[in-house]
């Protein structure tokens, strides 16, 4: 067992990261593996694991940073290629929910707590809802994957970092009995957090006022995240904007039709006209996944959960993601996203570059979501319904925005902002 004291992830970054031991044999790395060119989902999983195993330990190191932002020329940068392969390999493995459940024992050992446990749906780690006898509701996240050490360290410190910030609510992390933010024990790591009481935004009535308040809360979250210096902000993430140029490798998993065409056009526009200008944007720690499933309407205000995709990226990326998810009505400017955008801009005014790139970033993120989730649904057909929970919304939103070019998109954004005081 690895002592929890050796895995302290408090206000400073651990310099000697613990490692997880597993009983899984090391995957071969031969480029001639017959599975690497197979179309069968099971063989594709083998191929991805083969490619990912050899590069993960290199890729989990911080990616080279240039003038404070991610090395973004993903078409030629070998570091970004390495991160993309490692990130794809990580998402080509089934969620930890398939592993034997040790949640009750870990909860008692590291927190001295007992309660009613229920496993929730999750794409990567095991996520368990914990109801204590005193009425408290918690979430225990655990994983047996080596990359979870970095991910959980980031998540726990991000949540602690925004503690007490005004304008939004977020969970809190409960320390272990020894005072650590997370634990490592015999090939498994994890952390315990509080659970927000409220309604997910996808289940709420998206009135203009609610969307405006959502935008203001998201901006407040970004302001709280901005000064934080967190571990593993450049860990391999397929959702990182630096991976987007390579996502067209997955386009073969899209059914033929208008969506596939729109995705191709949006990603080409991203590579040719948006990516070269990303260096002019403000970069910081971001949530990177403010979807309607991760934004909560609570009695205390708008809340944000699931920091698992958080990273160092353009600040406006959070706005592009959140706004892209609420593009639903073709009869409204920007499909109805204008109120959320206006709310965000009322707290953090958009620069000229941000205004001109926002709609293109919205379309690129919608396209990334469509590509990644169609690919993963192909790998895990039994879990396709959960994996693709946001796909229909993204496809509809992309269809609504597809005719907006950079100029018309900027005009629409400016109009949305000026429409609200």
C-alpha positions in Angstrom: 0.0 0.0 0.0 1.2 3.5 -0.8 0.9 5.8 2.2 -1.5 8.6 1.8 1.1 10.9 3.4 3.2 10.3 0.3 0.4 11.5 -2.0 -0.4 14.8 -0.4 -2.1 17.1 -2.9 -2.7 20.2 -0.8 -1.9 23.8 -1.7 1.4 22.7 -3.4 2.1 20.3 -6.2 3.7 17.0 -5.2 7.1 16.8 -6.7 7.3 13.0 -6.5 4.0 11.7 -7.7 3.0 8.2 -6.5 2.3 5.6 -9.0 -0.5 3.1 -9.2 0.3 -0.6 -9.4 -2.0 -2.8 -11.5 -2.1 -6.4 -12.5 -2.7 -5.5 -16.1 0.1 -6.7 -18.3 2.1 -4.1 -20.2 0.7 -3.6 -23.7 3.0 -4.3 -26.6 4.0 -1.2 -28.6 4.8 -2.8 -32.0 3.7 -0.7 -34.9 3.0 -3.9 -36.8 0.2 -5.0 -34.4 -2.6 -6.4 -36.7 -5.2 -4.8 -34.5 -4.0 -1.3 -35.3 -5.8 -1.2 -38.7 -8.8 -3.3 -37.7 -12.4 -1.9 -37.9 -13.8 -4.2 -35.1 -14.4 -2.1 -32.0 -12.8 -4.6 -29.7 -9.6 -4.7 -31.8 -9.6 -0.9 -32.1 -9.5 -0.8 -28.3 -6.5 -3.1 -28.3 -4.8 -0.9 -30.9 -5.4 2.3 -29.0 -4.1 0.7 -25.7 -1.0 -0.5 -27.5 -0.3 3.0 -28.9 -1.2 4.7 -25.6 0.8 2.5 -23.3 4.1 3.4 -24.7 3.5 7.2 -24.6 1.4 7.9 -21.6 4.2 8.4 -19.1 5.8 10.9 -21.4 2.6 12.6 -22.3 1.5 13.1 -18.7 4.4 15.5 -18.2 3.6 19.2 -18.8 3.3 20.0 -22.5 5.8 22.7 -23.7 4.4 26.2 -23.1 5.2 29.1 -25.3 4.5 32.6 -24.0 2.0 31.3 -21.4 -0.1 29.1 -23.7 -0.3 25.6 -25.1 1.9 24.7 -28.1 -1.0 24.7 -30.6 0.4 23.8 -34.0 -1.1 20.4 -33.6 -0.5 19.5 -37.2 3.3 19.5 -36.8 4.0 19.6 -33.0 5.2 16.1 -31.9 4.4 17.0 -28.2 0.8 17.6 -29.2 0.7 14.4 -31.3 1.9 12.5 -28.2 -0.8 14.1 -26.0 -3.5 13.4 -28.6 -2.5 9.7 -28.7 -2.4 9.4 -25.0 -5.7 11.2 -24.5 -7.4 9.0 -27.1 -6.0 5.9 -25.4 -7.4 7.0 -22.1 -10.9 7.4 -23.4 -10.7 4.1 -25.2 -10.9 2.2 -21.9 -14.2 1.4 -20.1 -15.1 3.3 -17.0 -13.8 2.1 -13.7 -17.4 1.2 -12.7 -16.6 -2.2 -14.2 -13.9 -2.8 -11.5 -14.7 -4.4 -8.2 -16.2 -1.8 -5.9 -14.1 -0.9 -2.8 -15.9 2.4 -2.1 -17.3 1.4 1.3 -14.0 0.2 2.6 -12.1 3.3 1.3 -14.7 5.6 2.7 -14.3 4.1 6.2 -10.5 3.8 6.0 -9.7 7.3 4.8 -12.6 9.3 6.1 -14.1 7.3 9.0 -17.5 7.5 7.4 -20.3 5.0 6.6 -23.4 5.5 4.6 -25.7 4.4 1.8 -23.7 4.1 -1.5 -25.0 4.2 -5.1 -22.8 4.1 -8.2 -23.6 6.9 -10.7 -23.0 6.9 -14.5 -19.5 8.1 -15.4 -17.4 8.0 -18.5 -14.0 7.5 -16.8 -13.7 7.2 -13.1 -16.1 5.5 -10.6 -18.4 8.0 -9.2 -20.4 7.0 -6.1 -23.2 9.0 -4.4 -22.9 8.7 -0.6 -25.8 9.5 1.8 -24.7 9.7 5.4 -27.0 9.0 8.3 -26.7 12.7 9.4 -28.2 13.8 6.1 -25.1 14.9 4.4 -24.8 14.0 0.7 -21.4 13.4 -0.7 -19.6 12.2 -3.9 -16.7 9.7 -3.8 -14.6 9.6 -6.9 -12.1 6.7 -7.4 -10.0 5.3 -10.2 -7.5 2.5 -10.8 -5.9 4.3 -13.8 -2.5 5.9 -13.5 -3.6 9.1 -15.2 -6.2 9.6 -12.5 -3.5 10.7 -10.1 -3.0 13.9 -12.2 -6.7 14.3 -12.9 -7.8 14.0 -9.3 -5.0 16.3 -8.1 -6.2 18.9 -10.5 -9.9 18.4 -9.7 -9.4 18.5 -5.9 -7.2 21.6 -6.0 -9.4 23.4 -8.4 -12.4 22.9 -6.2 -10.5 24.0 -3.1 -9.1 27.0 -5.1 -12.6 28.5 -5.8 -13.8 27.9 -2.2 -15.6 31.0 -0.9 -15.6 32.8 -4.3 -18.7 35.0 -4.9 -21.2 34.7 -7.7 -21.6 30.9 -8.0 -21.5 27.7 -5.9 -19.3 24.7 -6.2 -18.8 21.5 -4.2 -16.1 21.3 -1.5 -13.5 18.7 -0.9 -13.4 16.8 2.4 -9.9 16.1 3.7 -8.9 12.6 4.6 -8.3 11.7 8.3 -4.7 12.6 7.7 -5.5 16.0 6.2 -4.9 15.2 2.5 -7.1 16.2 -0.4 -6.9 12.7 -1.9 -5.8 9.2 -1.1 -3.8 6.5 -2.8 -4.2 2.9 -1.7 -3.1 -0.3 -3.4 -3.6 0.7 -7.0 -6.5 3.0 -6.5 -6.8 6.7 -5.8 -9.7 9.1 -5.1 -11.2 12.0 -3.3 -14.4 12.9 -1.5 -16.5 16.0 -2.1 -19.8 17.4 -1.1 -22.8 17.1 -3.4 -24.8 20.1 -4.6 -28.5 20.1 -4.0 -30.4 21.5 -7.0 -31.5 20.9 -10.6 -29.2 20.3 -13.5 -29.6 23.0 -16.1 -30.7 20.5 -18.7 -33.8 19.8 -16.6 -34.6 23.5 -15.9 -36.7 25.9 -18.0 -34.1 27.9 -20.0 -35.7 31.3 -19.6 -33.7 34.3 -20.8 -33.2 35.4 -17.2 -31.8 32.0 -16.2 -29.5 31.9 -19.2 -28.2 35.4 -18.4 -27.6 34.4 -14.8 -25.8 31.3 -16.0 -23.5 33.4 -18.1 -22.7 35.8 -15.2 -22.0 32.8 -12.9 -19.7 31.2 -15.5 -17.8 34.4 -15.8 -17.4 34.6 -12.0 -16.1 31.0 -12.0 -13.5 32.0 -14.6 -12.5 34.9 -12.5 -12.0 32.6 -9.5 -10.0 30.1 -11.6 -7.8 32.7 -13.2 -5.2 33.2 -10.5 -4.8 29.5 -9.6 -1.7 27.6 -10.3 -2.8 24.0 -10.3 -1.1 20.7 -11.0 -1.5 18.8 -14.3 -3.2 21.6 -16.3 -1.5 20.3 -19.4 -2.2 16.6 -18.9 -3.4 14.7 -22.0 -7.1 15.5 -22.6 -9.0 14.8 -25.8 -11.2 17.7 -25.0 -8.3 20.1 -24.9 -8.4 22.6 -27.7 -4.9 21.5 -28.8 -6.2 18.1 -29.8 -9.0 19.4 -32.0 -7.1 19.5 -35.4 -6.6 15.7 -35.1 -10.2 14.8 -34.2 -11.1 14.5 -37.9 -9.5 11.1 -37.6 -12.9 10.1 -36.1 -15.1 11.5 -38.9 -15.6 8.0 -40.4 -17.8 7.2 -37.4 -20.3 9.8 -38.4 -23.2 8.7 -40.5 -23.3 10.4 -44.0 -25.4 13.5 -44.1 -25.6 17.2 -43.3 -24.0 16.9 -39.8 -20.9 15.2 -41.2 -20.5 18.0 -43.8 -21.1 20.7 -41.2 -18.5 19.1 -38.8 -15.9 19.0 -41.6 -16.5 22.6 -42.6 -16.4 23.8 -38.9 -13.2 21.9 -38.1 -11.5 23.2 -41.3 -12.5 26.7 -40.4 -11.1 26.2 -37.0 -7.7 25.0 -38.3 -7.4 27.6 -41.0 -8.8 30.8 -39.4 -9.2 30.3 -35.6 -6.2 28.3 -34.4 -3.6 30.8 -35.8 -5.2 33.5 -33.6 -5.5 31.6 -30.3 -2.3 33.2 -29.1 -4.1 36.5 -29.0 -6.6 35.2 -26.4 -6.4 35.3 -22.6 -5.3 31.8 -21.4 -5.9 30.5 -17.9 -7.2 27.5 -15.9 -10.7 26.8 -17.2 -13.5 24.4 -16.3 -13.6 23.2 -19.9 -16.9 21.4 -19.7 -19.7 23.7 -18.5 -22.5 21.6 -20.1 -26.1 21.6 -19.0 -25.3 18.4 -17.0 -22.5 20.1 -15.1 -24.3 23.4 -14.3 -26.8 23.3 -11.5 -29.7 25.6 -10.4 -29.5 25.8 -6.6 -31.1 27.9 -3.9 -27.7 29.5 -3.4 -27.3 30.4 -7.1 -25.8 28.7 -10.2 -23.4 25.9 -9.4 -20.7 24.0 -11.3 -19.7 20.4 -10.9 -17.3 17.9 -12.5 -14.0 19.7 -13.1 -12.5 16.5 -14.7 -11.8 18.1 -18.1 -10.4 21.3 -16.6 -7.1 22.5 -18.1 -5.1 25.5 -19.2 -6.9 26.9 -22.3 -8.4 30.1 -23.7 -10.7 31.7 -21.1 -13.4 32.3 -23.7 -13.5 28.5 -24.3 -15.7 28.1 -21.2 -18.2 30.6 -22.8 -18.0 28.9 -26.2 -18.8 25.5 -24.6 -21.7 26.7 -22.4 -23.2 28.9 -25.2 -22.9 26.1 -27.7 -25.0 23.8 -25.5 -28.0 26.2 -25.4 -28.2 26.8 -29.2 -31.7 25.3 -29.7 -34.0 27.7 -31.5 -33.3 28.6 -35.1 -35.8 31.4 -34.9 -33.7 33.3 -32.3 -30.3 35.1 -32.9 -27.5 32.7 -32.1 -30.1 30.0 -31.6 -31.0 31.4 -28.1 -27.5 31.6 -26.8 -27.4 35.4 -26.8 -28.6 35.8 -23.2 -25.9 33.5 -21.8 -23.3 35.3 -23.8 -24.6 38.7 -22.6 -24.5 37.5 -19.0 -20.9 36.5 -19.3 -19.9 39.7 -21.1 -21.6 41.8 -18.3 -18.9 40.5 -15.9 -16.0 39.9 -18.3 -16.3 42.2 -21.4 -15.2 40.4 -24.5 -12.2 41.7 -26.5 -12.5 42.3 -30.2 -10.7 39.0 -31.0 -12.9 37.1 -28.6 -16.0 38.5 -30.2 -14.8 37.6 -33.7 -13.8 34.0 -32.7 -16.6 33.1 -30.4 -19.1 31.6 -32.9 -16.3 29.7 -34.6 -15.2 28.3 -31.3 -18.8 27.3 -30.5 -19.1 25.4 -33.8 -15.7 23.8 -33.4 -16.5 22.6 -29.8 -19.9 21.2 -31.0 -18.0 19.4 -33.8 -15.5 18.0 -31.3 -18.3 16.7 -29.1 -19.9 15.0 -32.1 -16.7 13.4 -33.3 -15.5 12.2 -29.9 -18.8 10.8 -28.8 -19.6 9.0 -32.1 -16.2 7.4 -31.9 -16.6 6.3 -28.3 -20.1 5.1 -28.9 -18.6 2.9 -31.7 -16.1 1.5 -29.2 -18.7 0.9 -26.5 -22.1 0.3 -28.2 -23.7 -0.9 -24.9 -23.0 2.5 -23.4 -23.9 4.5 -26.5 -27.0 6.1 -25.0 -25.0 7.6 -22.1 -22.0 8.5 -24.1 -24.1 10.4 -26.7 -26.3 12.2 -24.2 -25.2 15.6 -25.5 -24.8 14.7 -29.2 -28.3 15.5 -30.4 -28.1 18.9 -28.8 -24.7 19.6 -30.4 -25.9 18.4 -33.8 -28.9 20.6 -33.7 -26.9 23.6 -32.5 -24.3 23.2 -35.2 -27.0 23.1 -37.8 -28.4 26.4 -36.5 -25.0 28.1 -36.5 -23.5 26.6 -39.6 -24.3 29.5 -41.9 -22.6 32.1 -39.6 -19.2 33.0 -40.8 -16.7 35.0 -38.7 -18.1 38.4 -39.7 -21.8 37.6 -39.3 -21.0 35.7 -36.1 -19.3 38.7 -34.6 -22.2 40.9 -35.5 -24.6 38.5 -33.8 -22.5 38.4 -30.7 -22.2 42.2 -30.5 -26.0 42.5 -31.0 -26.6 40.0 -28.2 -24.4 41.9 -25.8 -25.8 45.3 -26.6 -29.4 44.0 -26.3 -28.9 43.4 -22.5 -27.9 46.3 -20.2 
